[in-house]
Amino acid sequence: MQRLTLEHLNQMVGVEYILLHAQEPILYIIRKQQRQSPNQVIPLSDYYIIAGVVYQAPDLGSVIGSRVSAFDEAMSYCRYHPSKGYWWQFNDQEEREKSKPKTKKKEEPSSLFQRQRVDMLLLDLRQKFPPAFYQVTSEGEDIDLEIKKEPEPPAETVKQEERDSAKNPQQAPATKAPPEKRARLQ
């Protein structure tokens, strides 16, 4: 039996393995088949070898069954409404959102420096452009109300401060200090 040609192998009956495809050095496909006569062969299973690891290829029935079950599962998540259209609704996602504790780190919208700077700019604008108040009479006419302005320092004191700052430029008073810290409202 050992020194027979390949033609004698085709005459034998039983289980045999044949090399279907080879893409050296990484891929080999081997078929296990039942030979009943020289012309009649029944394939039993296929194996593929990738990078030296042998895998058994699934049969056609299990592949189609797997695809159909995956499609059924995907269709269970698909929703449709005429006004909204199609969307996906996953129950696992809703359960995860419910189980998560809703603790978010509270971020401050601004820093202390930004708040002080904005307060100073708004105060400066309010002094330059004071708001005008109107009172509506019963006849529908607007009457300007008197706005009480802060008293301006007398001109003599302003001139005196200018003279002092010209004499001692190092001791010139600061223009404006930043506003004091305020309690944070929550």
ROPA-910819 format. One record per residue: residue in three letters; x, z, y of N, C-alpha, C, CB in turn. Coordinates in pm, 1 decimal, padded with zeros to 6 digits. Glycine has a CB too. Example, Ala and Ser with C-alpha at 12.3 -4.5 7.8 and 13.67 -1.06 7.14 Angstrom:
BEGIN
Ala_01319.0_00780.0_-00569.0_01230.0_00780.0_-00450.0_01320.0_00780.0_-00330.0_01130.8_00904.6_-00447.3
Ser_01285.0_00708.0_-00225.0_01367.0_00714.0_-00106.0_01290.0_00787.0_00003.0_01408.4_00572.5_-00059.8
END
This chain:
BEGIN
Met_00081.1_00000.0_-00119.4_00000.0_00000.0_00000.0_00085.9_00000.0_00126.5_-00092.5_00119.6_-00000.6
Gln_00202.8_00056.6_00119.7_00280.4_00071.4_00241.3_00340.3_-00059.1_00289.9_00388.7_00170.9_00219.9
Arg_00365.6_-00150.8_00208.4_00432.2_-00272.5_00253.3_00337.5_-00391.7_00257.1_00549.8_-00303.5_00163.5
Leu_00210.7_-00364.6_00279.7_00112.9_-00472.4_00288.1_00103.2_-00522.8_00432.1_-00025.2_-00424.8_00237.7
Thr_00050.6_-00642.2_00453.0_00035.1_-00699.4_00586.7_-00092.7_-00647.7_00652.1_00033.3_-00853.4_00580.0
Leu_-00111.0_-00683.4_00781.0_-00229.7_-00639.4_00855.5_-00357.6_-00702.6_00801.5_-00214.4_-00673.1_01003.5
Glu_-00348.1_-00814.8_00737.1_-00466.8_-00878.0_00680.1_-00527.0_-00792.6_00569.4_-00432.6_-01016.6_00626.3
His_-00443.7_-00722.2_00493.5_-00495.0_-00635.5_00387.8_-00567.5_-00514.4_00444.3_-00381.8_-00590.3_00297.5
Leu_-00529.6_-00469.6_00567.8_-00600.1_-00357.7_00631.7_-00744.6_-00396.8_00664.2_-00526.3_-00313.5_00760.7
Asn_-00766.1_-00518.1_00704.7_-00902.9_-00562.9_00735.8_-00989.3_-00569.7_00610.3_-00899.8_-00700.4_00804.2
Gln_-00930.2_-00579.4_00493.1_-01004.6_-00586.3_00367.5_-01046.9_-00447.3_00321.0_-00920.4_-00654.6_00259.3
Met_-00984.7_-00343.1_00373.6_-01014.1_-00205.9_00330.2_-01143.8_-00156.6_00393.7_-00897.3_-00110.9_00366.5
Val_-01206.6_-00056.6_00335.1_-01332.3_00001.9_00381.2_-01305.0_00149.1_00411.1_-01447.8_-00015.1_00274.2
Gly_-01366.2_00200.1_00523.9_-01351.9_00341.3_00557.9_-01336.2_00361.8_00708.9_-01232.1_00401.0_00484.4
Val_-01294.1_00481.7_00747.2_-01276.6_00517.0_00888.7_-01138.7_00470.1_00932.3_-01293.6_00671.7_00912.4
Glu_-01134.7_00405.5_01049.4_-01006.6_00360.6_01102.3_-01002.2_00381.5_01253.3_-00982.2_00212.6_01067.4
Tyr_-00882.0_00389.0_01307.6_-00859.2_00401.3_01451.3_-00786.0_00275.5_01496.8_-00777.3_00531.6_01486.4
Ile_-00833.9_00216.5_01606.8_-00766.0_00098.1_01659.5_-00737.1_00119.0_01807.7_-00851.7_-00030.2_01637.5
Leu_-00633.3_00054.1_01855.8_-00598.2_00058.8_01997.2_-00677.7_-00050.2_02069.2_-00443.4_00040.1_02018.4
Leu_-00773.7_-00009.0_02152.6_-00857.7_-00104.5_02224.8_-00788.6_-00160.1_02348.9_-00988.5_-00039.0_02264.2
His_-00726.8_-00070.0_02424.9_-00666.2_-00111.4_02551.7_-00544.6_-00023.8_02577.3_-00768.2_-00101.5_02670.0
Ala_-00441.9_-00082.6_02633.6_-00322.3_-00006.2_02668.3_-00274.0_-00048.7_02806.1_-00210.4_-00026.1_02562.3
Gln_-00256.0_00049.1_02891.6_-00196.0_00025.4_03023.1_-00079.8_00123.0_03032.0_-00300.8_00045.0_03143.0
Glu_00031.8_00080.4_02976.8_00146.0_00170.8_02964.3_00195.9_00210.0_03101.6_00259.1_00106.0_02882.8
Pro_00245.0_00325.5_03122.6_00263.4_00438.0_03031.6_00155.3_00543.7_03046.3_00398.1_00500.5_03054.3
Ile_00046.3_00515.7_03120.7_-00044.7_00624.3_03155.6_-00178.9_00619.7_03084.0_-00068.3_00623.1_03301.5
Leu_-00229.2_00502.3_03045.3_-00365.0_00493.5_02991.8_-00366.9_00419.0_02859.1_-00457.6_00424.3_03092.0
Tyr_-00431.9_00482.9_02759.9_-00454.0_00421.1_02629.1_-00597.8_00450.4_02589.6_-00352.3_00474.5_02520.7
Ile_-00667.7_00350.4_02536.6_-00804.2_00370.3_02486.8_-00802.8_00341.4_02337.0_-00908.2_00277.6_02562.4
Ile_-00849.5_00439.0_02257.9_-00848.8_00430.6_02112.0_-00992.7_00441.8_02063.7_-00758.8_00542.3_02048.3
Arg_-01030.9_00358.0_01967.1_-01166.2_00360.2_01912.1_-01161.3_00405.7_01766.4_-01233.1_00220.5_01923.8
Lys_-01251.1_00499.5_01733.9_-01270.3_00542.4_01595.2_-01390.6_00464.3_01542.8_-01292.3_00700.4_01583.5
Gln_-01374.0_00394.4_01431.1_-01483.0_00310.9_01379.4_-01490.1_00317.5_01227.2_-01465.0_00165.2_01424.8
Gln_-01607.7_00289.1_01177.3_-01633.0_00284.9_01031.9_-01634.5_00138.8_00990.2_-01769.3_00356.7_00993.4
Arg_-01539.0_00098.5_00906.6_-01533.8_-00039.4_00856.7_-01608.3_-00043.0_00723.6_-01384.6_-00089.9_00840.5
Gln_-01711.4_-00127.7_00718.6_-01789.8_-00140.0_00596.8_-01753.7_-00267.2_00518.7_-01938.6_-00139.5_00630.7
Ser_-01707.8_-00366.6_00588.7_-01662.6_-00490.7_00523.8_-01562.7_-00556.6_00619.1_-01784.9_-00588.4_00490.5
Pro_-01499.1_-00665.9_00581.8_-01402.8_-00729.5_00672.7_-01466.6_-00775.2_00804.1_-01338.1_-00848.3_00604.1
Asn_-01595.8_-00800.4_00807.0_-01660.8_-00849.8_00928.9_-01755.4_-00748.9_00992.7_-01736.5_-00975.5_00898.2
Gln_-01787.8_-00639.7_00926.8_-01887.0_-00544.2_00978.0_-01818.4_-00411.8_01010.1_-02002.0_-00522.5_00874.9
Val_-01829.5_-00369.9_01141.9_-01767.2_-00246.0_01190.6_-01870.6_-00169.3_01273.0_-01638.2_-00276.3_01276.3
Ile_-01878.5_-00037.6_01252.1_-01968.2_00048.1_01330.8_-01880.1_00141.6_01414.9_-02067.6_00130.5_01237.2
Pro_-01884.0_00131.3_01551.7_-01804.1_00222.6_01633.6_-01862.5_00363.5_01626.8_-01798.0_00173.5_01780.4
Leu_-01775.5_00462.5_01607.2_-01817.9_00602.6_01599.8_-01793.5_00675.2_01732.0_-01744.2_00674.5_01486.3
Ser_-01674.0_00662.8_01788.7_-01642.9_00727.9_01916.1_-01521.4_00660.9_01978.6_-01617.4_00880.1_01896.4
Asp_-01505.7_00686.2_02107.4_-01389.9_00634.7_02181.1_-01314.1_00752.7_02238.6_-01433.0_00535.4_02294.3
Tyr_-01183.4_00735.7_02246.1_-01095.2_00837.4_02303.9_-01008.5_00767.7_02408.1_-01006.7_00908.5_02193.3
Tyr_-00977.2_00839.1_02513.1_-00882.5_00783.5_02609.0_-00774.6_00886.5_02634.3_-00952.7_00742.6_02741.4
Ile_-00655.9_00836.8_02651.6_-00539.2_00921.6_02674.7_-00488.2_00889.4_02814.5_-00427.0_00898.9_02564.9
Ile_-00492.4_00989.4_02899.5_-00445.0_00974.0_03037.3_-00332.3_01073.0_03058.7_-00560.4_00996.3_03141.6
Ala_-00215.1_01021.6_03090.9_-00096.7_01102.2_03119.2_-00068.4_01200.1_03005.9_-00114.0_01177.9_03250.8
Gly_-00087.3_01156.9_02881.8_-00054.7_01239.1_02766.8_-00162.9_01336.3_02724.6_00067.1_01313.8_02794.6
Val_-00277.4_01338.7_02790.3_-00387.6_01428.5_02755.2_-00499.2_01344.7_02693.4_-00439.3_01508.0_02880.9
Val_-00548.9_01387.2_02575.6_-00650.9_01312.7_02502.6_-00789.0_01366.1_02539.6_-00627.5_01322.2_02349.4
Tyr_-00879.9_01275.3_02576.7_-01017.6_01309.0_02609.9_-01110.0_01225.5_02521.4_-01047.1_01284.4_02761.8
Gln_-01221.9_01284.7_02480.5_-01321.0_01206.7_02407.6_-01420.8_01151.2_02508.3_-01392.6_01292.9_02298.5
Ala_-01442.1_01022.1_02502.3_-01534.9_00957.9_02594.7_-01677.9_00991.5_02552.6_-01512.8_00803.6_02598.2
Pro_-01765.2_01019.9_02647.6_-01904.1_01049.3_02612.2_-01974.3_00922.7_02565.4_-01979.3_01111.1_02731.9
Asp_-02075.9_00941.5_02482.5_-02150.9_00824.3_02437.5_-02250.9_00783.7_02545.7_-02224.0_00853.2_02302.9
Leu_-02307.7_00666.9_02534.0_-02394.7_00610.9_02636.2_-02519.2_00696.2_02658.3_-02434.7_00470.0_02598.5
Gly_-02574.1_00752.7_02552.9_-02694.5_00835.2_02565.0_-02670.7_00960.0_02649.3_-02744.1_00875.4_02427.4
Ser_-02556.8_01027.4_02628.8_-02529.4_01148.8_02706.3_-02499.4_01115.2_02852.1_-02411.6_01226.3_02645.0
Val_-02435.7_01000.1_02878.7_-02409.0_00960.0_03017.2_-02539.4_00932.6_03090.1_-02318.3_00835.5_03021.6
Ile_-02628.9_00857.0_03027.8_-02757.2_00824.9_03092.4_-02841.0_00951.1_03109.3_-02835.5_00719.4_03009.8
Gly_-02841.7_01038.5_03007.5_-02916.9_01163.9_03018.3_-02865.8_01251.2_03131.6_-02910.0_01240.7_02887.5
Ser_-02734.3_01257.0_03147.6_-02675.3_01335.6_03255.7_-02713.7_01279.2_03391.9_-02523.0_01339.7_03241.8
Arg_-02709.8_01148.1_03405.6_-02745.7_01083.5_03532.6_-02892.8_01105.0_03566.8_-02715.3_00933.4_03526.4
Val_-02978.6_01095.7_03466.1_-03122.2_01113.7_03490.3_-03151.7_01257.7_03531.0_-03203.8_01075.9_03364.6
Ser_-03087.5_01355.5_03466.6_-03112.3_01495.4_03503.6_-03057.1_01524.4_03642.8_-03048.9_01591.2_03400.2
Ala_-02943.0_01465.0_03677.7_-02890.5_01484.2_03813.3_-02982.3_01421.1_03916.9_-02749.5_01424.9_03825.3
Phe_-03038.2_01304.6_03884.3_-03130.8_01239.0_03975.5_-03257.9_01322.0_03993.6_-03165.8_01099.1_03924.3
Asp_-03308.6_01378.6_03884.4_-03428.1_01464.0_03893.5_-03402.2_01585.9_03980.8_-03473.1_01508.7_03753.8
Glu_-03284.6_01645.6_03963.9_-03250.7_01762.3_04045.6_-03238.4_01723.6_04192.2_-03120.0_01826.3_03996.7
Ala_-03177.1_01608.7_04220.7_-03164.7_01563.3_04359.5_-03301.4_01535.4_04419.9_-03077.1_01437.7_04367.4
Met_-03391.5_01479.8_04342.5_-03525.9_01450.2_04392.9_-03605.2_01577.8_04420.6_-03601.6_01362.8_04293.1
Ser_-03572.6_01688.4_04352.5_-03643.8_01813.4_04378.3_-03608.2_01870.5_04515.4_-03612.3_01915.7_04269.1
Tyr_-03491.4_01832.2_04571.6_-03451.1_01880.4_04703.9_-03496.8_01788.0_04816.3_-03300.8_01896.1_04709.3
Cys_-03538.5_01669.2_04783.6_-03577.3_01570.5_04884.2_-03719.9_01598.5_04931.3_-03565.7_01426.4_04827.4
Arg_-03740.0_01597.5_05061.5_-03872.3_01619.9_05119.2_-03904.3_01504.3_05213.3_-03878.9_01756.9_05194.4
Tyr_-04034.5_01480.0_05231.4_-04078.6_01374.0_05322.0_-04203.8_01417.3_05395.7_-04104.4_01243.1_05245.2
His_-04208.2_01387.4_05523.7_-04327.5_01408.3_05605.0_-04338.8_01287.4_05697.3_-04320.7_01544.3_05686.6
Pro_-04459.9_01234.2_05717.8_-04472.3_01112.9_05799.8_-04416.6_01127.0_05941.0_-04616.1_01073.3_05808.5
Ser_-04429.6_01244.1_06000.6_-04380.4_01258.7_06137.9_-04231.3_01290.8_06143.6_-04458.3_01367.2_06209.3
Lys_-04177.8_01355.1_06039.6_-04036.9_01393.5_06039.3_-03948.9_01295.1_05963.9_-04021.6_01530.2_05979.5
Gly_-04001.9_01230.5_05865.0_-03922.5_01141.9_05781.4_-03867.3_01218.4_05662.0_-03808.3_01078.5_05862.3
Tyr_-03755.5_01171.7_05607.7_-03693.7_01235.4_05492.0_-03594.0_01341.1_05536.4_-03624.8_01131.2_05403.3
Trp_-03581.6_01447.6_05457.5_-03477.8_01548.3_05478.2_-03451.6_01618.1_05346.4_-03518.8_01650.6_05588.1
Trp_-03342.2_01692.8_05343.3_-03302.2_01767.7_05222.8_-03328.7_01914.8_05246.2_-03151.7_01743.7_05187.7
Gln_-03389.3_01980.4_05148.5_-03416.2_02124.1_05158.7_-03360.1_02190.5_05034.3_-03569.9_02153.6_05174.3
Phe_-03255.2_02270.4_05054.4_-03190.0_02338.6_04943.8_-03232.5_02484.3_04943.3_-03036.1_02326.1_04953.5
Asn_-03285.0_02532.0_04832.1_-03328.3_02671.3_04821.4_-03209.8_02765.3_04820.3_-03412.1_02691.9_04696.1
Asp_-03098.8_02723.8_04760.2_-02979.8_02808.4_04756.4_-02930.3_02837.6_04897.2_-02868.9_02742.0_04674.1
Gln_-02936.6_02738.6_04984.4_-02889.6_02754.7_05120.7_-02975.2_02857.6_05194.6_-02891.3_02620.1_05194.3
Glu_-03106.0_02853.2_05174.4_-03194.3_02949.2_05239.4_-03167.8_03090.5_05189.0_-03340.5_02911.3_05216.0
Glu_-03144.4_03104.4_05058.5_-03116.4_03236.5_05002.8_-02985.6_03291.9_05056.3_-03112.1_03230.3_04850.6
Arg_-02884.0_03205.8_05071.8_-02755.8_03250.9_05126.0_-02771.0_03295.5_05270.6_-02650.9_03139.5_05116.1
Glu_-02851.6_03222.7_05348.2_-02871.3_03260.3_05487.3_-02945.2_03393.4_05499.1_-02947.9_03151.2_05560.8
Lys_-03040.5_03418.2_05408.1_-03114.4_03544.5_05412.1_-03027.9_03661.3_05369.7_-03236.9_03536.9_05323.2
Ser_-02938.7_03638.5_05271.6_-02857.3_03747.9_05220.6_-02741.5_03781.7_05313.0_-02804.7_03713.5_05083.9
Lys_-02699.2_03689.6_05398.4_-02587.9_03716.8_05489.4_-02632.7_03813.2_05598.3_-02534.3_03585.7_05551.9
Pro_-02553.3_03914.4_05625.3_-02586.1_04000.3_05738.8_-02557.5_03924.6_05868.7_-02505.1_04133.7_05733.1
Lys_-02647.1_03939.5_05962.5_-02632.8_03865.8_06087.3_-02553.7_03948.2_06188.1_-02770.6_03828.5_06144.7
Thr_-02425.5_03958.6_06164.7_-02338.0_04028.9_06257.0_-02246.3_03926.1_06320.2_-02256.6_04141.5_06185.3
Lys_-02274.4_03895.9_06443.1_-02190.7_03801.9_06516.3_-02114.3_03878.9_06622.5_-02275.4_03687.6_06579.8
Lys_-01990.8_03840.5_06638.8_-01908.9_03904.2_06740.8_-01960.7_03859.8_06876.8_-01757.5_03868.7_06723.3
Lys_-01996.0_03957.0_06958.1_-02052.4_03926.7_07087.8_-01939.3_03889.8_07182.9_-02134.5_04046.2_07142.1
Glu_-01944.5_03769.4_07233.8_-01843.9_03724.2_07328.5_-01895.2_03745.8_07469.7_-01808.1_03575.7_07305.2
Glu_-01805.2_03789.6_07555.8_-01842.9_03804.3_07694.6_-01842.6_03666.8_07759.3_-01747.8_03901.5_07768.6
Pro_-01942.9_03639.7_07842.4_-01947.2_03507.9_07904.9_-01836.5_03486.4_08007.6_-02080.5_03487.5_07970.5
Ser_-01779.6_03592.9_08059.6_-01674.0_03578.2_08159.3_-01584.4_03701.1_08156.6_-01733.8_03557.2_08300.8
Ser_-01468.0_03687.0_08216.8_-01375.6_03799.7_08224.5_-01401.9_03877.1_08353.3_-01227.7_03751.4_08218.2
Leu_-01339.1_03992.2_08364.7_-01354.9_04075.7_08483.2_-01302.6_04002.7_08606.1_-01281.9_04210.1_08465.4
Phe_-01188.3_03935.3_08592.1_-01130.9_03860.0_08703.6_-01227.7_03752.2_08751.5_-00996.9_03796.5_08662.6
Gln_-01289.6_03679.6_08657.9_-01383.0_03573.2_08695.7_-01504.0_03630.5_08769.2_-01428.8_03495.2_08571.2
Arg_-01556.0_03741.4_08720.1_-01672.5_03800.7_08785.9_-01638.1_03846.9_08926.7_-01726.3_03918.0_08703.9
Gln_-01521.6_03911.4_08942.8_-01481.9_03958.3_09075.8_-01459.7_03841.3_09170.3_-01354.7_04043.7_09067.1
Arg_-01397.4_03736.3_09119.9_-01369.2_03620.1_09203.3_-01498.9_03552.5_09247.2_-01279.9_03520.3_09127.8
Val_-01592.1_03537.4_09156.1_-01720.1_03475.3_09190.4_-01797.1_03563.3_09288.1_-01804.2_03450.0_09063.5
Asp_-01794.8_03694.7_09266.6_-01862.8_03784.7_09359.6_-01803.7_03771.6_09499.6_-01852.7_03930.4_09311.0
Met_-01671.3_03762.4_09508.3_-01605.2_03751.1_09638.0_-01641.5_03618.1_09705.1_-01451.8_03763.3_09621.8
Leu_-01644.1_03509.0_09628.5_-01679.8_03379.5_09685.4_-01825.0_03376.6_09731.7_-01655.6_03268.9_09583.6
Leu_-01915.5_03435.1_09653.0_-02056.5_03439.1_09691.9_-02078.1_03523.3_09817.0_-02141.2_03493.7_09577.6
Leu_-02006.5_03633.3_09826.8_-02016.8_03718.7_09945.0_-01965.8_03644.5_10067.5_-01938.2_03849.7_09925.0
Asp_-01855.4_03573.1_10052.2_-01798.8_03496.3_10162.5_-01896.7_03386.9_10207.4_-01663.5_03434.1_10121.0
Leu_-01958.5_03315.9_10112.1_-02055.9_03212.5_10146.9_-02179.8_03272.1_10213.0_-02096.2_03133.9_10022.4
Arg_-02220.6_03387.9_10167.1_-02339.2_03451.1_10226.1_-02312.8_03491.9_10370.9_-02381.5_03574.0_10143.4
Gln_-02188.9_03534.1_10397.8_-02156.9_03571.4_10535.5_-02148.5_03448.2_10624.8_-02025.1_03649.2_10540.7
Lys_-02096.0_03337.2_10571.3_-02085.3_03215.1_10651.6_-02221.4_03149.7_10672.9_-01990.1_03116.0_10584.8
Phe_-02304.0_03150.7_10569.4_-02435.2_03086.3_10576.3_-02542.8_03185.9_10535.4_-02440.1_02960.3_10485.8
Pro_-02586.3_03269.5_10629.0_-02686.9_03370.1_10592.7_-02820.1_03303.5_10559.7_-02705.5_03472.2_10707.2
Pro_-02895.7_03363.6_10470.4_-03025.0_03305.0_10434.0_-03125.3_03318.7_10548.8_-03080.4_03372.1_10306.6
Ala_-03209.9_03219.6_10561.6_-03313.2_03223.1_10665.6_-03443.0_03268.7_10599.7_-03330.7_03082.1_10735.5
Phe_-03507.5_03365.8_10661.7_-03632.0_03418.2_10607.9_-03746.9_03371.9_10696.9_-03628.0_03573.6_10597.8
Tyr_-03854.1_03331.7_10636.3_-03972.6_03286.2_10707.7_-04091.1_03368.9_10663.8_-03998.6_03136.0_10683.5
Gln_-04180.4_03389.1_10759.6_-04304.7_03457.9_10728.7_-04418.1_03359.4_10756.8_-04320.5_03591.0_10812.6
Val_-04504.3_03343.6_10659.4_-04615.2_03249.6_10673.7_-04734.4_03325.9_10730.6_-04651.3_03182.0_10536.5
Thr_-04790.5_03271.9_10837.6_-04908.2_03335.2_10897.1_-05032.6_03287.9_10824.2_-04918.4_03303.7_11048.6
Ser_-05143.6_03346.9_10856.8_-05269.4_03308.7_10792.2_-05309.7_03166.5_10829.9_-05380.9_03406.8_10830.5
Glu_-05257.0_03114.6_10939.2_-05287.9_02979.2_10983.0_-05198.0_02876.4_10916.4_-05275.3_02968.7_11133.2
Gly_-05098.5_02919.1_10838.3_-05009.8_02827.4_10767.0_-04885.1_02790.0_10845.4_-05084.2_02703.1_10731.3
Glu_-04857.2_02859.5_10956.2_-04738.8_02829.7_11035.5_-04623.6_02919.5_10991.7_-04767.8_02847.6_11186.0
Asp_-04502.9_02861.7_10995.7_-04383.4_02939.7_10962.1_-04329.4_03004.6_11087.9_-04274.9_02850.8_10895.7
Ile_-04294.7_03130.1_11076.3_-04235.6_03203.5_11187.6_-04098.1_03250.2_11141.7_-04326.3_03325.0_11232.9
Asp_-03996.1_03219.1_11222.3_-03861.3_03266.3_11190.5_-03854.2_03415.6_11211.4_-03755.3_03194.7_11276.4
Leu_-03795.9_03484.8_11116.6_-03775.7_03628.7_11130.4_-03635.1_03654.0_11178.4_-03802.0_03702.4_10997.2
Glu_-03618.6_03757.7_11250.5_-03486.9_03794.9_11298.9_-03402.3_03843.2_11181.3_-03496.9_03903.9_11408.7
Ile_-03279.4_03796.6_11174.4_-03187.6_03840.2_11069.7_-03089.7_03936.2_11132.8_-03113.8_03719.5_11002.6
Lys_-03081.4_04052.3_11074.3_-02987.2_04150.7_11125.6_-02849.9_04117.3_11072.1_-03028.6_04295.0_11086.5
Lys_-02759.0_04088.6_11161.0_-02622.3_04056.6_11121.8_-02538.2_04180.7_11138.4_-02565.0_03938.9_11205.2
Glu_-02431.7_04183.5_11061.5_-02339.3_04295.5_11075.0_-02273.2_04284.9_11211.4_-02232.8_04296.7_10960.1
Pro_-02258.1_04396.8_11277.6_-02195.9_04390.3_11410.6_-02050.7_04346.0_11397.0_-02204.2_04527.9_11482.9
Glu_-02013.8_04251.4_11483.5_-01875.9_04203.8_11482.3_-01791.5_04302.1_11561.8_-01864.5_04059.1_11541.0
Pro_-01666.0_04321.6_11521.3_-01582.3_04414.7_11596.2_-01556.4_04358.6_11736.2_-01448.1_04440.9_11521.6
Pro_-01541.2_04447.2_11831.9_-01516.4_04401.3_11968.2_-01389.3_04316.0_11973.9_-01504.9_04521.6_12064.2
Ala_-01385.7_04225.7_12068.7_-01273.9_04131.3_12081.8_-01143.1_04203.8_12109.8_-01302.0_04030.2_12193.3
Glu_-01150.0_04319.5_12179.2_-01027.9_04393.4_12212.5_-00957.3_04441.9_12086.3_-01060.5_04512.8_12303.8
Thr_-01033.0_04492.6_11987.6_-00970.3_04543.9_11866.4_-00910.8_04429.2_11784.4_-01072.3_04622.9_11782.2
Val_-00975.5_04312.5_11784.6_-00922.9_04197.9_11711.6_-00791.1_04153.3_11773.3_-01024.5_04081.9_11711.1
Lys_-00787.5_04147.4_11908.7_-00664.7_04106.4_11976.3_-00553.7_04208.0_11951.4_-00689.1_04089.8_12127.3
Gln_-00589.1_04337.0_11949.5_-00490.5_04442.1_11925.3_-00431.8_04426.9_11784.3_-00554.7_04582.8_11943.2
Glu_-00514.1_04396.7_11682.5_-00465.5_04378.2_11546.1_-00374.7_04255.8_11536.2_-00583.2_04364.7_11449.2
Glu_-00407.6_04149.5_11612.2_-00323.0_04029.6_11610.6_-00186.6_04060.5_11670.4_-00390.3_03913.9_11687.8
Arg_-00185.1_04139.5_11776.6_-00057.3_04174.2_11839.0_00026.9_04258.2_11743.7_-00080.1_04250.0_11971.5
Asp_-00037.9_04353.8_11674.0_00035.7_04440.0_11581.3_00093.4_04358.7_11465.9_-00055.6_04551.3_11527.1
Ser_00017.3_04264.2_11415.0_00065.5_04184.0_11303.1_00177.6_04091.3_11347.8_-00049.1_04103.0_11241.7
Ala_00175.9_04047.7_11476.1_00283.1_03961.5_11525.8_00411.0_04041.9_11541.8_00243.6_03896.1_11660.1
Lys_00398.3_04168.4_11582.6_00516.3_04252.6_11598.5_00574.2_04292.0_11462.9_00481.8_04377.8_11679.7
Asn_00492.4_04332.2_11367.7_00536.2_04377.6_11235.0_00473.9_04287.4_11128.4_00496.9_04527.6_11210.7
Pro_00538.7_04174.9_11097.7_00477.8_04086.3_10998.4_00478.5_04146.8_10858.0_00550.3_03953.2_10996.9
Gln_00567.4_04240.5_10832.1_00571.4_04300.9_10698.6_00453.8_04394.9_10677.8_00703.1_04376.5_10677.5
Gln_00403.6_04453.2_10781.4_00296.7_04550.2_10769.6_00160.3_04488.7_10800.2_00322.8_04667.1_10861.7
Ala_00150.4_04358.4_10786.0_00022.2_04292.8_10816.3_-00082.3_04340.2_10715.8_00035.9_04136.5_10812.6
Pro_-00201.8_04371.8_10762.0_-00305.1_04419.7_10670.6_-00350.1_04307.0_10577.4_-00425.5_04475.8_10749.4
Ala_-00387.6_04344.4_10459.0_-00437.5_04246.9_10361.1_-00570.1_04190.3_10409.9_-00454.2_04312.0_10220.4
Thr_-00595.7_04064.6_10379.8_-00717.7_04001.0_10428.7_-00840.6_04062.9_10364.1_-00714.2_03850.6_10401.8
Lys_-00843.6_04061.5_10231.1_-00957.1_04122.2_10160.4_-00907.7_04175.7_10027.8_-01073.1_04019.8_10139.1
Ala_-00957.1_04288.3_09992.1_-00924.6_04344.6_09861.0_-01032.2_04299.8_09763.3_-00914.3_04501.7_09866.2
Pro_-00998.8_04289.3_09635.7_-01103.0_04251.6_09539.7_-01207.7_04362.1_09530.1_-01041.7_04223.3_09400.1
Pro_-01326.9_04325.8_09497.1_-01433.5_04427.5_09488.6_-01401.5_04531.0_09381.0_-01569.9_04360.9_09458.8
Glu_-01459.5_04646.6_09399.3_-01435.8_04755.3_09304.9_-01502.6_04725.6_09171.7_-01486.9_04888.3_09361.6
Lys_-01456.0_04795.5_09067.9_-01515.9_04776.9_08937.2_-01658.0_04832.7_08936.7_-01430.6_04844.0_08828.4
Arg_-01744.0_04758.4_08869.8_-01882.2_04804.0_08859.8_-01912.2_04838.8_08715.0_-01981.0_04696.2_08912.2
Ala_-02007.8_04923.7_08696.3_-02048.9_04959.3_08561.5_-02111.1_04837.2_08496.0_-02148.1_05078.7_08562.4
Arg_-02082.6_04819.5_08370.8_-02131.7_04703.1_08297.0_-02274.5_04728.4_08250.2_-02039.7_04671.3_08176.3
Leu_-02362.3_04635.7_08282.4_-02502.1_04649.9_08240.9_-02522.5_04585.6_08106.5_-02597.2_04588.1_08344.0
Gln_-02591.3_04654.8_08018.4_-02616.2_04599.8_07885.1_-02762.0_04596.1_07855.0_-02544.6_04679.5_07779.5
END
